Amino acid sequence: MLTDIYGSDVALTDQTALAHWNGVQQGVLSHGASAADHLAATLEAEPGFGLGHALKGLFLMMLGRRELVAVAADSLATARACGTSTPREAAYVEALAAWLADQPEKAATIAESILVSHPHDALAMKLSHGIRFILGHRRAMLDTLDVLRPAYDPSHPAFGYYMGCRAFALEENGAYDCARAAGMTALDHASDDAWGLHAVAHVHDMTGNATAGLEWLSGNESAWAHCNNFRFHVWWHKALMYLDLGQTDAALALYDTHVRAEKSDDYRDIANATSLLMRLELDGVHVGKRWEELADLAEKRTEDGCLIFADLHYLLALVGDNRPAAAHTLVQRIARDGAATPTDMNARFENPGTAAAQGLEAFGEGNFEAAFARLNAARPAMQLAGGSHAQRDVFERITIDAGIRAGQFDHAATLLAKRTASRGGHEDGFAARRLEMIYSTTRRAAAISAE
């Protein structure tokens, strides 16, 4: 039995394995590309390490890919066969079992139970944070971190990463000034904390300050250069800032050189790409054939059904590339999942998934009145689709644009006002452009009527 970097006893006997296990944890917290290699090396050195196999399964579940569920189940079987030496390690195994039973909320609760007796366990902290993020539990993210606050002072090895998670949770709960301060503290203590850096980028997005956001990211590239595909997401944020400033050429250039530099079929990469292309098109930018490769990938995943967040972005690709048959197949499957036996995820396919999917399909067909009605019906529950405010904003923009195109200017203006209010009263470029569009259209209509 050895002790890891955060003070927890682990069922390892080999110092090399321990070094790799510490590397796994640091990689998870920093979104480092090295985490997977460290985990493989840990299990190669000590194949009977049940906690390592459980964590591998949890990683696989977070990827939101149907074909990996069976692989994660194999990891669970291996973890149970290996056994665990402490209640803490056993809890990780049970968290994986809960998620495989389509109970990710229970998995998060189990991770948080670890923190009751082991508040210093930064891996459990990050696991809880990640699952709650996927589930759209913004308040629970912050509540857990509030409880842990006394255990994380600047002497804790994971203090910077804790503050990065705290910055993001604060931002998602609308505490923008506190979030900015927490994110800057995170970088001061952990220069590779890409999550904290990106939390501050979220603050700039939500407060409509793209210029300051570009200044924040420029020169801080080292904080995300080491990342796995999360680095593409940070570049996505930078592209959004250019778009907000009306610099669409710069946004499109970042799409080609960074956001979609690798044509992966990871749903998070596809979400970055589809949501950026859709934003560009809503602003009248011709994106050429860029939809095609995304739609090719999305068409292969119409039966996936792991995460509604992923499926809605696959649907964006199919709508963007004008593939109505594939889009309808996906919409029907989302509706079937929503009507199936209730589970944590099926509930999300039911609401907001079914209405949101039907709205996106109608938008692609040019039926803007139906699109507005269905997307507007999904709005109250969109938080439960998971992701961040910034990520889900693409659906809000489509809803507003559907309302404008359907001639429902008052309703669209009301949604714009609600959107701005949720951002602390900060109006961004999208809101300003759409309000001007509404006012100019209604002024012209009034002038014509007067004549």
C-alpha positions as CSV (number, residue, x, y, z in Angstrom):
1,M,0.0,0.0,0.0
2,L,1.4,3.3,-1.1
3,T,0.2,6.9,-0.7
4,D,-0.6,9.1,-3.8
5,I,0.2,12.7,-4.4
6,Y,-3.0,13.8,-2.7
7,G,-2.5,11.8,0.4
8,S,-4.8,8.8,-0.3
9,D,-3.7,5.2,0.2
10,V,-3.7,3.2,-3.0
11,A,-3.4,-0.5,-3.6
12,L,0.0,-0.2,-5.4
13,T,3.3,-1.7,-4.4
14,D,5.5,-0.5,-7.3
15,Q,7.0,3.1,-7.1
16,T,7.0,3.3,-10.9
17,A,3.3,2.5,-11.0
18,L,2.7,5.1,-8.3
19,A,4.5,7.7,-10.3
20,H,2.3,6.9,-13.3
21,W,-0.8,6.9,-11.2
22,N,0.1,10.4,-9.9
23,G,0.6,11.3,-13.6
24,V,-2.9,10.1,-14.3
25,Q,-4.5,12.3,-11.7
26,Q,-2.5,15.4,-12.7
27,G,-3.4,14.7,-16.3
28,V,-7.1,14.4,-15.4
29,L,-7.1,17.7,-13.5
30,S,-5.2,19.6,-16.2
31,H,-6.9,17.9,-19.1
32,G,-3.5,16.7,-20.2
33,A,-3.0,14.5,-23.2
34,S,-0.7,12.3,-21.1
35,A,-3.4,11.0,-18.8
36,A,-4.3,8.0,-20.9
37,D,-0.7,6.9,-21.4
38,H,-0.1,7.2,-17.7
39,L,-3.1,5.0,-17.0
40,A,-2.0,2.4,-19.5
41,A,1.5,2.4,-17.9
42,T,0.0,2.1,-14.4
43,L,-2.1,-1.0,-15.3
44,E,0.8,-2.5,-17.2
45,A,3.0,-2.3,-14.1
46,E,0.2,-3.4,-11.7
47,P,-2.6,-5.2,-13.7
48,G,-4.4,-6.0,-10.5
49,F,-5.1,-2.4,-9.6
50,G,-8.9,-2.3,-9.4
51,L,-9.2,1.4,-9.0
52,G,-7.2,1.9,-12.2
53,H,-9.6,-0.3,-14.1
54,A,-12.6,1.5,-12.6
55,L,-11.2,4.9,-13.6
56,K,-10.6,3.6,-17.1
57,G,-14.3,2.6,-17.4
58,L,-15.4,6.0,-16.1
59,F,-13.2,7.7,-18.7
60,L,-14.9,5.6,-21.4
61,M,-18.4,6.5,-20.2
62,M,-17.5,10.2,-20.3
63,L,-16.7,9.8,-24.0
64,G,-20.4,9.3,-24.7
65,R,-20.0,6.7,-27.4
66,R,-22.4,3.7,-27.6
67,E,-19.7,1.2,-28.7
68,L,-17.6,2.0,-25.7
69,V,-20.2,1.1,-23.1
70,A,-19.4,-2.6,-23.5
71,V,-15.7,-1.8,-23.1
72,A,-16.5,0.1,-19.9
73,A,-18.5,-2.9,-18.7
74,D,-15.4,-5.1,-19.3
75,S,-13.4,-2.6,-17.1
76,L,-16.0,-3.0,-14.4
77,A,-15.8,-6.8,-14.5
78,T,-12.0,-6.6,-14.3
79,A,-12.1,-4.1,-11.5
80,R,-14.4,-6.4,-9.5
81,A,-12.2,-9.4,-10.2
82,C,-9.1,-7.5,-9.0
83,G,-10.9,-6.4,-5.8
84,T,-10.2,-3.2,-3.9
85,S,-8.4,-2.7,-0.6
86,T,-10.2,0.3,0.8
87,P,-13.8,1.6,0.9
88,R,-12.6,4.6,-1.1
89,E,-11.4,2.5,-4.0
90,A,-14.5,0.3,-3.9
91,A,-16.6,3.5,-4.2
92,Y,-15.0,4.3,-7.6
93,V,-15.9,0.8,-8.8
94,E,-19.5,1.3,-7.7
95,A,-19.7,4.7,-9.3
96,L,-18.8,3.0,-12.6
97,A,-21.4,0.3,-12.0
98,A,-24.1,3.0,-11.4
99,W,-23.3,4.8,-14.6
100,L,-23.4,1.5,-16.6
101,A,-26.9,1.0,-15.1
102,D,-27.8,4.4,-16.6
103,Q,-27.7,6.1,-13.3
104,P,-25.0,8.8,-13.7
105,E,-26.7,10.9,-11.0
106,K,-26.0,8.1,-8.6
107,A,-22.4,7.8,-9.9
108,A,-21.9,11.5,-9.0
109,T,-23.4,11.0,-5.6
110,I,-21.0,8.1,-5.0
111,A,-18.1,10.3,-6.0
112,E,-19.3,12.9,-3.6
113,S,-19.6,10.3,-0.8
114,I,-15.9,9.7,-1.2
115,L,-15.2,13.3,-0.5
116,V,-17.0,13.1,2.8
117,S,-14.2,11.0,4.3
118,H,-11.5,12.0,1.8
119,P,-12.1,15.7,1.0
120,H,-8.5,16.0,-0.3
121,D,-9.2,13.4,-3.0
122,A,-8.9,15.8,-6.0
123,L,-9.7,12.9,-8.4
124,A,-13.1,12.3,-6.8
125,M,-13.6,16.1,-6.8
126,K,-13.0,16.3,-10.6
127,L,-15.1,13.2,-11.3
128,S,-18.1,14.7,-9.4
129,H,-17.5,18.0,-11.3
130,G,-17.4,16.3,-14.7
131,I,-20.5,14.2,-14.2
132,R,-22.5,17.0,-12.8
133,F,-21.4,19.1,-15.8
134,I,-22.6,16.4,-18.2
135,L,-25.9,16.2,-16.4
136,G,-26.4,20.0,-16.4
137,H,-26.3,20.2,-12.6
138,R,-24.8,23.7,-12.3
139,R,-25.9,24.2,-8.7
140,A,-24.6,20.8,-7.5
141,M,-21.2,21.6,-9.0
142,L,-20.9,24.7,-6.9
143,D,-22.5,23.2,-3.7
144,T,-19.9,20.3,-3.7
145,L,-17.0,22.7,-4.1
146,D,-18.4,25.0,-1.3
147,V,-18.4,22.0,1.1
148,L,-14.8,21.1,0.1
149,R,-13.5,24.7,0.4
150,P,-11.9,24.2,3.9
151,A,-9.8,21.2,2.6
152,Y,-8.3,23.2,-0.3
153,D,-5.9,25.9,0.8
154,P,-2.9,27.0,-1.2
155,S,-0.8,24.3,0.4
156,H,-2.9,21.5,-1.2
157,P,-1.2,20.1,-4.3
158,A,-4.5,20.5,-6.2
159,F,-5.4,23.9,-5.0
160,G,-5.1,25.5,-8.4
161,Y,-7.2,22.9,-10.1
162,Y,-9.8,23.2,-7.3
163,M,-10.0,26.9,-8.0
164,G,-10.3,26.2,-11.7
165,C,-13.4,24.0,-11.1
166,R,-14.7,26.6,-8.7
167,A,-14.3,29.3,-11.3
168,F,-16.3,27.4,-13.8
169,A,-19.1,26.5,-11.3
170,L,-19.3,30.2,-10.2
171,E,-19.5,31.3,-13.9
172,E,-22.3,28.8,-14.7
173,N,-24.2,30.1,-11.7
174,G,-23.9,33.7,-12.8
175,A,-21.3,34.9,-10.3
176,Y,-19.1,36.4,-13.0
177,D,-16.8,38.6,-10.9
178,C,-16.1,35.9,-8.4
179,A,-15.5,33.4,-11.3
180,R,-13.0,35.7,-13.0
181,A,-11.0,36.1,-9.7
182,A,-11.1,32.3,-9.0
183,G,-9.9,31.5,-12.5
184,M,-7.0,33.9,-12.3
185,T,-6.1,32.4,-8.9
186,A,-6.2,28.9,-10.5
187,L,-3.7,29.9,-13.1
188,D,-1.4,31.5,-10.5
189,H,-1.2,28.2,-8.7
190,A,-1.4,25.8,-11.6
191,S,-0.1,27.3,-14.8
192,D,-1.4,24.3,-16.8
193,D,-5.0,24.6,-15.5
194,A,-6.8,24.8,-18.8
195,W,-10.1,24.4,-17.1
196,G,-9.6,27.5,-15.0
197,L,-8.3,29.5,-18.0
198,H,-11.4,28.5,-20.0
199,A,-13.7,29.4,-17.1
200,V,-12.4,33.0,-17.4
201,A,-13.0,32.8,-21.2
202,H,-16.6,31.8,-20.3
203,V,-16.9,34.9,-18.1
204,H,-15.9,37.2,-21.0
205,D,-18.4,35.4,-23.3
206,M,-21.3,35.8,-20.8
207,T,-20.4,39.4,-20.1
208,G,-20.2,40.4,-23.7
209,N,-16.5,41.4,-23.5
210,A,-14.9,39.7,-26.4
211,T,-12.0,42.2,-26.6
212,A,-11.0,41.4,-23.0
213,G,-11.5,37.7,-23.7
214,L,-9.0,37.8,-26.6
215,E,-6.5,39.6,-24.5
216,W,-6.9,36.9,-21.8
217,L,-6.3,34.0,-24.2
218,S,-3.5,35.7,-26.2
219,G,-0.3,34.9,-24.5
220,N,-1.8,32.2,-22.3
221,E,-1.5,29.5,-24.9
222,S,0.9,27.4,-22.8
223,A,-2.0,26.8,-20.4
224,W,-3.8,24.6,-22.9
225,A,-1.0,23.5,-25.3
226,H,-0.5,20.3,-23.3
227,C,-4.2,19.4,-23.5
228,N,-6.0,16.5,-25.1
229,N,-8.8,17.5,-27.5
230,F,-9.9,20.1,-24.9
231,R,-7.4,22.4,-26.6
232,F,-9.7,22.6,-29.6
233,H,-12.5,23.8,-27.3
234,V,-10.3,26.7,-26.0
235,W,-9.6,27.7,-29.6
236,W,-13.4,27.5,-30.2
237,H,-13.8,30.1,-27.4
238,K,-11.4,32.4,-29.2
239,A,-13.3,31.9,-32.5
240,L,-16.5,32.9,-30.7
241,M,-14.9,36.1,-29.5
242,Y,-13.9,37.0,-33.1
243,L,-17.4,36.2,-34.2
244,D,-18.9,38.5,-31.5
245,L,-16.7,41.3,-32.8
246,G,-17.9,40.7,-36.3
247,Q,-14.5,39.4,-37.4
248,T,-15.9,36.4,-39.2
249,D,-12.9,35.8,-41.4
250,A,-10.8,35.4,-38.3
251,A,-13.3,33.0,-36.7
252,L,-13.5,30.9,-39.9
253,A,-9.7,30.8,-40.1
254,L,-9.5,29.5,-36.5
255,Y,-12.0,26.8,-37.5
256,D,-9.7,25.5,-40.2
257,T,-6.4,25.8,-38.4
258,H,-7.3,24.9,-34.8
259,V,-11.0,24.1,-34.0
260,R,-11.2,21.4,-36.7
261,A,-7.5,20.8,-37.2
262,E,-8.1,17.1,-36.5
263,K,-11.2,15.5,-38.1
264,S,-12.1,13.4,-35.1
265,D,-15.5,12.0,-34.4
266,D,-15.3,12.8,-30.7
267,Y,-18.7,14.4,-29.9
268,R,-17.0,17.2,-28.1
269,D,-15.0,18.1,-31.1
270,I,-18.1,17.8,-33.3
271,A,-20.0,20.1,-30.9
272,N,-17.3,22.7,-31.2
273,A,-17.4,22.5,-35.0
274,T,-21.1,22.3,-35.6
275,S,-22.0,25.1,-33.2
276,L,-19.4,27.4,-34.6
277,L,-20.5,26.8,-38.2
278,M,-24.1,27.3,-37.3
279,R,-23.3,30.6,-35.6
280,L,-21.4,31.7,-38.6
281,E,-24.3,30.8,-41.0
282,L,-26.9,32.5,-38.8
283,D,-24.7,35.6,-39.2
284,G,-24.8,35.2,-43.0
285,V,-21.4,33.7,-43.5
286,H,-21.0,31.1,-46.2
287,V,-19.0,28.2,-44.8
288,G,-18.6,26.3,-48.0
289,K,-18.4,22.5,-47.8
290,R,-17.3,22.4,-44.2
291,W,-20.5,20.8,-43.1
292,E,-19.9,17.7,-45.3
293,E,-17.3,15.9,-43.3
294,L,-19.2,16.6,-40.0
295,A,-22.4,15.3,-41.5
296,D,-20.7,12.2,-42.7
297,L,-19.6,11.5,-39.2
298,A,-22.9,12.4,-37.7
299,E,-24.8,10.2,-40.0
300,K,-23.0,7.2,-38.6
301,R,-24.1,8.1,-35.1
302,T,-27.9,8.5,-35.5
303,E,-28.4,5.4,-33.3
304,D,-25.9,6.4,-30.6
305,G,-28.2,7.7,-27.8
306,C,-25.6,8.1,-25.0
307,L,-26.0,11.8,-24.4
308,I,-28.7,14.2,-25.7
309,F,-26.0,16.9,-25.9
310,A,-24.1,14.9,-28.4
311,D,-27.1,13.9,-30.4
312,L,-28.3,17.5,-30.8
313,H,-25.0,18.5,-32.2
314,Y,-25.0,15.5,-34.6
315,L,-28.4,16.9,-35.7
316,L,-26.9,20.3,-36.3
317,A,-24.4,18.7,-38.7
318,L,-27.2,16.9,-40.6
319,V,-29.3,20.0,-40.7
320,G,-26.3,22.1,-41.8
321,D,-25.5,19.8,-44.6
322,N,-29.2,19.4,-45.7
323,R,-29.6,15.7,-45.0
324,P,-33.3,15.5,-44.2
325,A,-33.6,11.7,-44.2
326,A,-30.7,11.2,-41.8
327,A,-31.9,14.1,-39.6
328,H,-35.4,12.6,-39.4
329,T,-34.0,9.2,-38.5
330,L,-32.1,10.9,-35.6
331,V,-35.1,12.9,-34.5
332,Q,-37.3,9.8,-34.4
333,R,-34.7,7.9,-32.4
334,I,-34.4,10.7,-29.8
335,A,-38.2,10.6,-29.5
336,R,-38.2,6.8,-29.0
337,D,-35.5,7.0,-26.3
338,G,-37.5,9.8,-24.6
339,A,-40.6,7.6,-24.6
340,A,-38.7,4.5,-23.3
341,T,-38.4,3.3,-19.7
342,P,-37.4,6.4,-17.6
343,T,-33.7,6.6,-16.7
344,D,-31.4,9.5,-16.0
345,M,-30.6,9.9,-19.7
346,N,-33.9,8.9,-21.2
347,A,-35.5,11.6,-19.2
348,R,-33.3,14.1,-21.0
349,F,-34.1,12.6,-24.4
350,E,-37.8,13.2,-23.5
351,N,-37.3,16.7,-22.2
352,P,-35.7,18.8,-23.6
353,G,-34.4,16.4,-26.3
354,T,-37.5,15.6,-28.3
355,A,-38.9,19.1,-28.6
356,A,-35.4,20.5,-29.3
357,A,-34.7,17.9,-32.0
358,Q,-38.0,18.5,-33.7
359,G,-37.4,22.2,-33.6
360,L,-33.9,21.8,-35.2
361,E,-35.4,19.6,-37.9
362,A,-38.1,22.1,-38.7
363,F,-35.6,24.9,-38.8
364,G,-33.6,22.9,-41.4
365,E,-36.8,22.4,-43.4
366,G,-37.5,26.2,-43.4
367,N,-40.6,25.7,-41.3
368,F,-39.7,28.6,-38.9
369,E,-43.0,28.9,-37.1
370,A,-42.9,25.2,-36.1
371,A,-39.2,25.5,-35.3
372,F,-39.8,28.4,-33.0
373,A,-42.7,26.7,-31.3
374,R,-40.7,23.4,-30.6
375,L,-37.4,25.1,-29.7
376,N,-39.2,27.5,-27.4
377,A,-41.0,24.5,-25.7
378,A,-37.6,23.0,-25.0
379,R,-36.0,26.1,-23.6
380,P,-37.1,25.7,-19.9
381,A,-35.3,22.3,-19.6
382,M,-32.3,23.0,-21.9
383,Q,-30.0,23.2,-18.8
384,L,-30.5,19.4,-18.4
385,A,-29.0,18.8,-21.8
386,G,-25.7,19.4,-20.2
387,G,-22.8,21.5,-21.4
388,S,-22.3,25.1,-20.6
389,H,-24.3,28.2,-21.1
390,A,-21.9,29.1,-24.0
391,Q,-22.3,25.8,-25.6
392,R,-26.1,25.7,-25.4
393,D,-26.3,29.3,-26.7
394,V,-26.3,28.0,-30.2
395,F,-29.7,26.5,-29.6
396,E,-30.9,29.8,-28.1
397,R,-29.6,31.7,-31.1
398,I,-31.4,29.3,-33.5
399,T,-34.6,29.7,-31.4
400,I,-34.4,33.5,-31.7
401,D,-33.6,33.5,-35.4
402,A,-36.5,31.1,-36.0
403,G,-38.8,33.5,-34.2
404,I,-37.5,36.4,-36.3
405,R,-37.9,34.5,-39.6
406,A,-41.4,33.5,-38.6
407,G,-42.2,37.1,-38.1
408,Q,-42.8,36.7,-34.3
409,F,-40.7,39.8,-33.5
410,D,-42.2,40.5,-30.1
411,H,-41.5,37.0,-28.9
412,A,-38.0,37.0,-30.3
413,A,-37.3,40.4,-28.6
414,T,-38.5,39.0,-25.3
415,L,-36.2,36.0,-25.6
416,L,-33.3,38.4,-26.4
417,A,-34.1,40.4,-23.3
418,K,-34.2,37.2,-21.2
419,R,-30.9,36.1,-22.7
420,T,-29.3,39.4,-21.9
421,A,-30.7,39.3,-18.3
422,S,-29.1,35.9,-17.8
423,R,-25.8,37.4,-18.7
424,G,-26.0,40.0,-16.0
425,G,-27.5,42.6,-18.3
426,H,-24.5,42.5,-20.7
427,E,-25.5,42.8,-24.3
428,D,-23.3,41.0,-26.7
429,G,-22.8,41.4,-30.5
430,F,-25.5,38.8,-31.3
431,A,-28.1,40.5,-29.2
432,A,-27.3,43.9,-30.6
433,R,-27.4,42.7,-34.2
434,R,-30.7,40.9,-33.7
435,L,-32.4,43.8,-31.9
436,E,-31.4,46.1,-34.8
437,M,-32.8,43.5,-37.2
438,I,-36.1,43.4,-35.4
439,Y,-36.4,47.2,-35.0
440,S,-35.4,48.0,-38.6
441,T,-37.9,45.4,-39.9
442,T,-40.7,46.7,-37.8
443,R,-39.9,50.3,-38.6
444,R,-40.0,49.5,-42.3
445,A,-43.4,47.7,-41.8
446,A,-44.8,50.7,-39.9
447,A,-43.6,53.1,-42.7
448,I,-45.2,51.0,-45.4
449,S,-48.4,50.8,-43.4
450,A,-48.4,54.6,-42.9
451,E,-48.0,55.2,-46.6
